[in-house]
Structures are given as C-alpha cells and as structure tokens.
Amino acid sequence: MRKLEGKIALVTGGNSGIGLATAKQFVAEGAYVYITGRRQAELDAAVEAIGKNVTAVQSDVSNLADLDRLFATIEQEQGHLDIIFANAGGGQIAPLGAITEEHFDKTFNTNVKGLLFTVQKALPLLPEGASIILNASITSIKGTPAFSVYSASKAAVRSFARNWILDLRERKIRVNAISPGVVPTPGYDHLGLNDQQLQEFVDSQASTIPLGRVGTPDEIAKAVVFLASDDSSFVNGIELFVDGGMAQI
C-alpha cells in the first residue's frame, strides 16, 4: 500500500526544485497532484516530467484572484483536498542599508501573504484529518548575512504552524513546517549572485554542514511525504529540519 493512495494533493510552486521533486514523490506514493507556478512553459515541462496523475494550474500565490480560480478548479474536479504543501516562495540578497520597499513587498507577498491565503482559501475543501505542510527554512532560526528579509518571512511561516494547529484543532487538521538547509535548486539563480559567486556560496555552506555536503530536492521531498502521510499521524506543529545538521550546531 502506497503512503498517499487515493489522496488529493496541492503543491504550490510545483514547477521546479523542491516543489517538483515533492509532486513526483506524491504521485509515486499514490496521490493525484495539482501543481501551480507563474510560468506556463515551466508548468508544462513539470507535467511532462511527472508523467501522470497531475494537473497544472497557472497562478501566482500572492494574487488572491488566482488562488480563487485554483481552488474553484480543484473543487469542481475533485471536490476536496487532503494535502497542501505550501511551497511557493523565494528570496534575494539585500543587506541592511540596501533593502528597498520593492524587495520587502516581493518577499513577504509571496512567502507570507501568499502562503497564508493559500491555506485559508483551501480550508473549505479540507476534510477532517487533512495535512498541511509549510515550507520554511533553517533561516527561521539562523542568522544569514544580507538575507534578513527572507529569514524574517520564513520565521513568520514557522509561527503560522504553531498557531494554526490551535485554530484547526477541532477539525484534527495537522500543520507542520519543513525547514530545508542548503539545497541548490533553480530558485538559487534568483538570489542576485553570478555563477561564480553562487558556487562559492554553496561550497562555503557545505563546509559548515556536519554531513559535509548540501542536500537535494529529493531528500526534502521524502520528508514532506512523511509529514503528508499517516506515518506522521501524531506529529503536529513541528519544524522538521532537513539540513544535514546545519541548524543544530
């Protein structure tokens, strides 16, 4: 018996990186998956890569009208939603003194506002016992140079998990946060670093990780499957670090 047999799942930002890897794992474990992303070409490529039991809906999580259209589609086609992986997010380098209003708004609109309303607008579709997984980051507890806005947004995500388990306790809906460490994905291309700087950053981070290497999207995806499945039926409100030990030292 596969871990997610017959479940309906949503992965926001499922067109690349951790989101795409998780969508693939969800399907492999028996789920039907909806993925979202802003770029149709990337969504089309993701659907082809996943291969079956997947529907892509082009949408921007920070646009509430897009979210309404997304959940109307899921309701019409499936009638309910068992699993949400609120994964869409991103960030860029900006040290204090160089932070702009545009930088702040872009980061918080996607990572905080978009995540919040993704979950809130999905609530009518969620049955008792549904599982919500929020993509946070080890930056929620660790300081990182020139990354304070992103880090603050991920600290908010972690806080949502603690609070929402109380709001949803009567419905027995579990909410957990997963916090990846250094996991190179296409999203790293948008940090504002050139290729050499990016490689130097990844190499420097790997040397601080007890396992001696960075992670892969598949390793995060497998942990998300755990939080989505009945294997974690008594796990609620946690922050699961998947980081090679980086946040523990």
C-alpha positions in Angstrom: 0.0 0.0 0.0 1.5 3.3 -1.1 1.6 6.0 1.6 -0.7 8.5 -0.1 -3.0 6.2 -2.0 -6.1 8.0 -3.2 -5.2 11.3 -1.7 -5.6 14.7 -3.5 -2.7 17.0 -3.0 -1.7 20.6 -3.9 1.9 21.7 -4.3 2.3 25.4 -4.9 5.5 26.3 -6.8 5.4 22.8 -8.1 7.1 23.6 -11.4 10.7 23.3 -10.3 13.1 22.5 -7.4 11.7 21.2 -4.2 8.1 21.6 -5.3 8.6 19.5 -8.4 10.5 16.8 -6.6 7.7 16.6 -4.0 5.0 16.4 -6.6 6.8 13.5 -8.2 7.1 11.8 -4.8 3.4 12.4 -4.1 2.4 10.8 -7.4 4.8 7.8 -6.8 3.0 7.3 -3.4 -0.4 7.2 -5.0 -1.7 10.8 -4.8 -3.3 12.9 -7.5 -1.4 16.2 -7.5 -2.2 19.8 -8.5 0.8 22.0 -9.1 1.0 25.7 -9.5 3.5 28.2 -10.8 3.6 31.6 -12.6 5.3 30.4 -15.8 3.2 28.2 -18.1 6.2 26.8 -20.0 7.8 25.5 -16.8 4.5 24.1 -15.7 4.1 22.2 -19.0 7.6 20.8 -18.6 6.8 19.8 -15.0 3.7 18.0 -16.0 5.7 16.1 -18.6 8.3 15.2 -16.1 5.8 14.0 -13.5 4.0 11.9 -16.2 0.7 11.1 -14.8 -1.9 12.0 -12.1 -1.1 15.7 -12.3 -2.9 18.9 -13.2 -1.1 22.2 -13.6 -2.9 25.5 -12.8 -1.0 28.7 -13.7 -1.3 31.0 -10.7 0.6 33.4 -8.5 0.1 32.7 -4.8 0.3 36.4 -4.0 -2.7 37.1 -6.3 -5.9 36.3 -4.4 -7.9 36.1 -7.6 -5.5 33.4 -8.9 -6.0 31.5 -5.7 -9.8 31.6 -6.0 -9.5 30.3 -9.5 -7.2 27.5 -8.4 -9.4 26.3 -5.6 -12.5 26.6 -7.8 -10.8 24.2 -10.2 -9.9 21.7 -7.5 -13.4 21.8 -6.1 -15.0 21.3 -9.5 -12.7 18.4 -10.4 -12.1 16.7 -7.1 -14.5 18.1 -4.5 -11.9 18.1 -1.7 -8.2 18.4 -0.9 -6.3 16.1 1.5 -2.8 17.5 1.5 -1.4 21.0 1.0 2.3 21.6 0.5 2.6 25.4 0.6 5.9 25.6 -1.0 5.9 28.6 -3.3 8.5 31.2 -2.2 11.8 32.8 -2.8 14.2 35.5 -1.8 17.1 37.7 -2.8 20.3 39.0 -1.2 19.9 42.5 0.3 22.0 43.7 3.3 20.5 46.1 5.8 21.0 49.6 4.3 20.2 48.4 0.8 16.7 46.9 1.5 14.0 48.5 -0.7 10.3 48.6 -0.3 10.0 46.6 -3.5 12.3 43.9 -2.1 10.4 43.7 1.1 7.0 43.6 -0.6 8.0 41.0 -3.1 9.4 38.7 -0.5 6.5 39.0 2.0 3.8 38.9 -0.6 4.9 35.5 -1.8 6.4 33.9 1.3 3.9 35.2 3.9 0.8 36.6 2.3 0.7 34.1 -0.4 1.2 31.2 1.9 -1.4 32.4 4.4 -4.1 32.9 1.8 -3.2 29.6 0.1 -4.1 27.8 3.3 -7.0 29.9 4.3 -8.8 29.7 0.9 -8.2 25.9 0.9 -10.0 25.4 4.2 -13.5 24.7 2.8 -12.0 21.8 0.8 -10.1 20.1 3.6 -11.7 17.1 5.3 -11.1 16.2 9.0 -7.5 14.9 9.4 -6.0 16.7 6.4 -2.3 17.5 6.4 -0.8 20.9 5.7 2.9 21.3 5.3 4.5 24.8 5.1 7.9 25.3 3.5 10.0 27.3 5.9 13.8 27.4 6.1 16.7 27.0 8.6 17.0 30.7 8.3 14.0 30.9 10.6 16.4 30.4 13.5 19.9 31.2 12.0 21.4 34.5 11.0 22.5 34.8 7.4 24.3 37.9 6.0 22.2 40.1 3.7 19.2 37.7 4.0 17.2 39.3 6.8 14.0 39.9 4.9 13.8 36.3 3.6 14.7 35.0 7.0 12.0 37.1 8.7 9.5 35.8 6.2 10.4 32.2 7.0 10.2 32.9 10.7 6.6 34.0 10.1 5.9 30.7 8.3 7.2 28.7 11.2 5.0 30.8 13.5 1.9 30.0 11.4 2.3 26.3 12.0 2.3 26.8 15.8 -0.8 29.0 15.7 -2.8 27.2 13.1 -2.8 23.9 14.9 -4.9 25.6 17.6 -7.2 27.2 15.1 -7.7 23.9 13.4 -7.7 21.6 16.4 -11.5 20.8 16.2 -11.0 19.6 12.6 -8.0 17.5 13.5 -6.0 19.0 10.7 -2.3 18.8 11.2 0.0 21.7 10.3 3.8 21.2 10.2 6.7 23.2 8.9 9.6 21.7 7.0 12.9 23.7 7.1 15.4 22.8 4.4 19.0 23.7 4.7 21.2 24.4 1.7 19.6 22.7 -1.2 20.6 24.1 -4.6 17.6 24.5 -6.9 16.7 26.8 -9.9 15.5 29.2 -7.3 19.1 29.9 -6.3 19.5 31.5 -9.7 17.4 34.4 -8.5 19.4 35.2 -5.4 21.2 38.0 -7.2 24.6 36.2 -7.5 26.6 35.4 -10.6 27.6 31.8 -11.3 31.0 32.0 -9.6 29.5 33.7 -6.5 26.8 31.1 -6.3 29.2 28.2 -6.5 31.4 29.9 -3.9 28.4 30.3 -1.6 27.3 26.7 -2.0 30.8 25.4 -1.3 31.3 27.6 1.7 28.0 26.4 3.1 28.8 22.7 2.5 31.9 23.1 4.7 29.7 24.1 7.7 27.3 21.2 7.4 28.1 18.2 9.6 27.3 15.7 6.8 29.8 17.6 4.6 27.6 18.3 1.7 24.5 20.2 0.6 21.1 18.5 0.2 19.0 17.5 -2.8 15.4 18.3 -3.6 14.5 14.6 -3.4 15.7 14.4 0.2 13.4 17.3 1.1 10.5 15.7 -0.8 10.8 12.4 1.1 10.5 14.3 4.3 7.4 16.1 3.0 5.8 12.8 2.2 6.4 11.7 5.8 4.6 14.8 7.1 1.8 14.3 4.5 1.1 10.7 5.3 -0.3 8.7 8.2 3.2 7.8 9.2 3.2 11.2 11.0 -0.3 11.0 12.4 0.8 12.2 15.8 3.2 14.9 14.5 1.7 18.3 14.7 3.1 21.9 14.8 6.7 20.9 14.5 9.6 22.4 12.5 11.3 19.5 10.8 14.9 20.4 9.9 16.2 18.6 6.8 19.6 20.2 6.6 22.4 17.7 7.3 22.6 19.0 10.9 23.4 22.6 10.0 20.9 24.2 12.3 21.8 22.1 15.2 25.4 23.3 15.7 
